[in-house]
Amino acid sequence: MSWRVIAHGDQVWHVDAVAERRANTAAWQLVLSFRAASEPHAGRRSFWTPYPLEATSKSSLFIQAERISDAALSQLLAERLA
């Protein structure tokens, strides 16, 4: 199940959020996965992209992520697809 489902143009995209922490850092960074829902599995368009959101705990990061609007996700998607 996707964390969020958004529409962009004539496509539906599934968005998942994960927390990533690089070695020797205290902060967790939000990374988003975008997958086009309407394309066949073999040719499904997908990509990962970092989101400018950090926190010292995973739970805090995901609480902040819940405040991201669908419009902000659509804008990030549009920028990535351009």
C-alpha positions in Angstrom: 0.0 0.0 0.0 1.3 3.4 -0.9 1.8 6.2 1.6 0.1 8.7 -0.8 -1.5 8.5 -4.2 -1.5 11.7 -6.4 -2.6 12.6 -9.9 -0.3 14.4 -12.2 -1.5 15.2 -15.7 -3.4 12.1 -16.9 -1.4 9.7 -14.7 -1.8 8.4 -11.2 1.4 8.1 -9.1 2.0 6.0 -6.0 4.3 7.8 -3.5 6.2 6.0 -0.7 8.3 7.6 2.0 11.4 6.2 3.6 13.9 7.5 6.2 17.6 7.4 5.3 20.5 8.1 7.6 24.0 8.4 6.1 27.0 7.2 8.0 28.4 9.5 10.7 25.3 11.8 10.7 22.6 12.2 13.4 19.8 13.3 11.2 17.4 11.2 9.2 16.5 12.5 5.8 13.2 11.9 3.9 13.4 10.1 0.6 10.4 9.6 -1.6 9.6 7.0 -4.2 7.3 7.8 -7.1 5.8 5.0 -9.3 3.5 5.5 -12.2 0.4 3.3 -11.4 -1.0 3.0 -14.9 2.0 1.6 -16.8 2.7 -2.2 -17.1 5.0 -3.7 -14.5 7.8 -4.3 -17.0 7.9 -0.7 -18.2 6.7 1.1 -15.0 8.2 4.5 -14.6 9.7 5.0 -11.1 12.3 7.0 -9.3 13.6 7.9 -5.9 14.3 11.5 -4.9 15.3 13.2 -1.6 12.9 15.6 0.0 14.4 18.6 2.0 13.2 17.4 5.4 15.4 16.1 8.2 14.9 15.1 11.8 16.8 13.4 14.6 14.3 10.5 14.9 12.4 8.5 12.3 9.1 9.1 14.0 9.6 12.8 14.0 10.5 12.7 10.4 7.4 10.8 9.4 5.2 13.1 11.5 6.6 16.1 9.6 6.2 14.2 6.3 2.4 13.9 7.0 2.2 17.7 6.7 3.5 17.6 3.1 0.6 18.6 0.8 -0.3 16.8 -2.3 0.3 20.0 -4.2 4.0 20.0 -3.0 4.4 16.4 -4.1 2.9 17.2 -7.5 5.3 20.1 -7.9 8.3 17.9 -7.0 7.1 15.3 -9.5 6.6 17.9 -12.2 10.1 19.2 -11.6 11.6 15.7 -11.8 9.7 14.8 -15.0 10.7 18.1 -16.7 
